[in-house]
């Protein structure tokens, strides 16, 4: 059972795992945009702040994943 857990942890740091993580993060973008439009239409400042924080979290997460992906590329011996 621990070998399956090790494989799962290894997948998370693999190129495919990082692409899946990026896609997972980007799935929430349409819902966030919809919430922003509704909040703007209603003039709900608190909800707009919540949307801004959510959007910042999405952007930060994707940037961190892209950075990790680039590190994988720089560690690749065949990339040179």
Helices and strands as residue ranges (DSSP letters): H 2-12, H 15-26, H 29-42, H 45-75, G 77-79
